[in-house]
Structures are given as structure tokens and as C-alpha cells.
Amino acid sequence: MQVDLMLAGPPLVSLLAGVAILAWPKLLSYIVAFYLIFFGIMGLLPLI
């Protein structure tokens, strides 16, 4: 079950972000910033 959630996570987040950007175009910069910060931290965690 854990593997299914890991495989479905990024596409689901992308879909929700796309819908939010269509509804509120000003959110684009916040969504991109959050995405970059989140995945940057997740990429660095194994190194810490």
C-alpha cells in the first residue's frame, strides 16, 4: 500500500496544482516556489 501512495503522490499533486493555477493564476509563483522548496528539502534529507 505504501508503494501505491508513493506512485500516485506526484501526479495527484501536479493535477491539483494545475487546477489551482487555472482557477487562480496568481498562485503560480507560490505553487512553483513551494514545489521547489519541498523537493529540494526532500532531496537533501538523505545527505543530512
C-alpha positions as CSV (number, residue, x, y, z in Angstrom):
1,M,0.0,0.0,0.0
2,Q,2.9,2.4,0.7
3,V,4.2,1.9,-2.8
4,D,0.9,2.8,-4.4
5,L,0.7,6.0,-2.4
6,M,4.3,6.9,-3.5
7,L,3.5,6.3,-7.1
8,A,0.2,8.3,-7.0
9,G,1.5,11.2,-5.0
10,P,3.4,13.3,-7.6
11,P,0.7,13.0,-10.3
12,L,-2.0,13.9,-7.9
13,V,-0.1,17.0,-6.6
14,S,0.6,18.0,-10.2
15,L,-3.1,17.7,-11.1
16,L,-4.2,19.7,-8.1
17,A,-1.6,22.4,-8.8
18,G,-2.7,22.6,-12.4
19,V,-6.3,23.1,-11.4
20,A,-5.4,25.7,-8.8
21,I,-3.3,27.6,-11.4
22,L,-6.2,27.6,-13.8
23,A,-8.5,28.9,-11.1
24,W,-6.1,31.4,-9.6
25,P,-3.3,32.4,-12.0
26,K,-1.5,34.5,-9.3
27,L,-0.9,31.3,-7.4
28,L,1.5,30.1,-10.0
29,S,4.6,31.7,-8.4
30,Y,3.6,30.3,-4.9
31,I,3.0,26.8,-6.2
32,V,6.3,26.7,-8.1
33,A,8.2,28.1,-5.1
34,F,6.6,25.6,-2.7
35,Y,7.3,22.8,-5.2
36,L,11.0,23.7,-5.5
37,I,11.5,24.2,-1.7
38,F,9.7,21.0,-0.8
39,F,11.5,18.7,-3.3
40,G,14.8,20.5,-2.6
41,I,14.5,19.7,1.1
42,M,13.4,16.1,0.3
43,G,16.4,15.7,-1.9
44,L,18.8,17.0,0.8
45,L,17.4,14.9,3.6
46,P,19.3,11.7,2.9
47,L,22.5,13.9,2.9
48,I,21.8,15.3,6.4
